[in-house]
Amino acid sequence: MIPLFNTGYAQLPANSPAPEGKTAAQLLGSPGFKAICYGGYRGTTTDQQPTVAQLKEDMKLLSAMGITMVRTYKVYLEEASNLLKTIRELQQEDQNFEMYVMLGAWIDCKNAWTANPVHDQESPRNASEIDQAVALAQAYPDIVKIIAVGNEAMVKWATGYYVEPGIILKWVNHLQELKSSGVLPASLWITTSDNFASWGGGGSEYHVKALNDLIGAVDYISMHTYPMHDTHYNPAFWGVRESEAGFPDQEKINTAMLRAKNYAVIQYESVVKYMKSLGVNKPVHIGETGWASVSTGFYGSKGSGACDEFKQAAYYHQMMDWSAENGVTLFFFEGFDEQWKDAANPNGSENHFGLINLRSQAKYALWDMVDKGVFDGLTRDGLPISKTYGGDFNALMRDVVVPPTEKEINAKNKP
């Protein structure tokens, strides 16, 4: 047992009942359970915090979509605590309102986001981030069902901030100790949410003792997969095959998107395989996957041709169907567009992963929900939810490009 880093934690009352509502063990992998990644930022900077009124609008919209858990990323900003307050108020207003939270605690290395990051040492601010996550989990035990220690905090391409897995392991063990000592509910699940490679599904450079110990320490594995990014970085699965040259354009696109889905499944299975090679058998769920609807960069019409609403919808529906069929919970990234992520480039892909844009318009993936009246009576920033492109499918398809051919991709990537 490790010592508590903060000896001032309040204990839960002796013999206190389990928190009301479903537990993570009951939610994750449950048929029909739907989850999503959430950020409510409307502005070009996170200094502009969403108000409680805005958070209420968003939670009502997500609930109408059948979502019952949202994933957040950090607690040092007001959004996380205000979101929990919002959900509590919605529950008080309507006893049938159900929403749970996978609470993220941001973790990074010493000197993160500078020219001299130190990846085997951590930021001194990490301790206060964990303390705040603990306080929120104690205050809202009926809502917070999972704490995720870090987001893509171990993946080596995150050169500005990543930490070695031993640092994540330290905090996971700390939180598990708080559960054992009665500071946190025993039913609270602890994990870290990271790229498939960071969980051992990629290269052997990740196969270190600290990762193996981490896999044994978490309650479940939360892994990420992004075929969209690999249409540029690792495009072997992408493009139109020679045998598909005669297909109609939509069939070419749908066939490519099916390969993208299969690519994501292979990455998921690679994590399961590595976990089992260690003699461990615990749940593996998808903490993040998504597909942007706009890009003027690597994934746009002059790049891999991956990003548009048609392809986003295809990926969304294929992945949601696969997750339901296989009992794997999938936190789709994400509910709403956020323009702060690439504020200097309004058409950058990072700004356009949402299923609803900043004009309160449902993208093509959700058009059927608009038709069914799912959003009737609900608004975002005071505006009713309408369809992008005015619901004109032909107008939407004019912005859709067929992926490049396999030959074109090979020629572009030839040394």
Phi, psi and omega in degrees: 000136180265152178290152176291136178286332180235112183275002182266007179297137174282142177278147169292150180304143179302137179057030179292145180292159176299146179305145179293161180089178181285155176266167176301321180298327178280330185278308187292126181086359181284136178302133178086349180285129181236139183226163181205153174277140188226133166218131185258016184286126179263332189271186183270004177212151178284358171295336179270089183284139175295142180280166176300321179298319179292320178296323177296316177303314183294317181295323177294322178294314180294321177298320178298331178282356181092008179284135177234004171212136175244147178253130176247175192236336183205156180243355183282350171259162187290340187305316184296310181294323178292327178296316179296319176299318180298313181297319178300316179295320179295324177293324179290328179282330183215108184295345179270355180287128184230119176206131179242169185228133164265105190270120179270138172246118185288132179232132172215179189270172174297138181061032178301146176066022173243182179285350185227062177293145179243100193284341178263010172230154186250162175295137178295344180283345182302322182298318180290330176295317178294317179301318180293322177297319178298315181299320180290322178294326176289320183286332184231057183293340178279349182246314181280114184249344181217141166245126176255119181275096178089156177229116184047042184274350182248355186281130192289342177282350175277063192297338183286340188209353191296155177240158174288151187300337178298330179290316176298318180302318180303315183284326175297314178299321178301313181292324177295324176295322178295327173294314182296328184269003175086008177283325178240152179301139180297335183277352178291131179263143182242134177208184163229148185249116190211166179304149182304323181295323180296336178268012176095001182275358180247231184285161183291346179298341178271349187275075182242162184301319182298322177293316180300319177294323179296318179300325177285337186271329183285159177280334174199164179263129176247104187248154181247146175215132184224079175304328181304315179296325182281355169297340175257313189277332182210069195274021183302329182275347191268171174092171181264121179289156179302323180290347182258003187301330182270000180291149168301156186303316181295326178290323175301315181294312182298324179293318177297321180290329175295321176294324178297317177298315181297326177297316177298318180296320178299319179294320176301311183294331178294325177291315178301317181298315181295316178304312183292333178295340178270000183080019180254142177220098179218168184298145172234121179235167182262110181280340178199134161199149182190180183209122182284152182261350181218140170200134171253007182254229185302333190251010181272191185296335179264001177247239182277351179065032186271331196260116170192170185290330180294314180290322177302315181296318180299315181294316180302308184291321179296317181289321178294322177295315180298317182296319179294319182291333187251007178065032179248120177287137183233120173269099183288140179256111002211181183290316189224146173300146176225120187271356179286341188292330176216063189300330182283348183226087186307330180261016174293144186300326183299337180278354194229035176272350184291157174272345175231133184271183184281359174257018179061035179250132176282129177286172189307326180302335184248007181304322182296328178292322176298315180299326182277357178080017182303325185260008181303131178083356180254153182223164168229122187053037176083357183255136175295156181278118177245182179264145169298157179059018182061020181077011182270103183298321181296323177294319177300315185292341177291342177263005183261131178247148175285136178304153177298162178286162178301321179296318180296320179295314181297321180294320181293326185262006179289131181300000000 
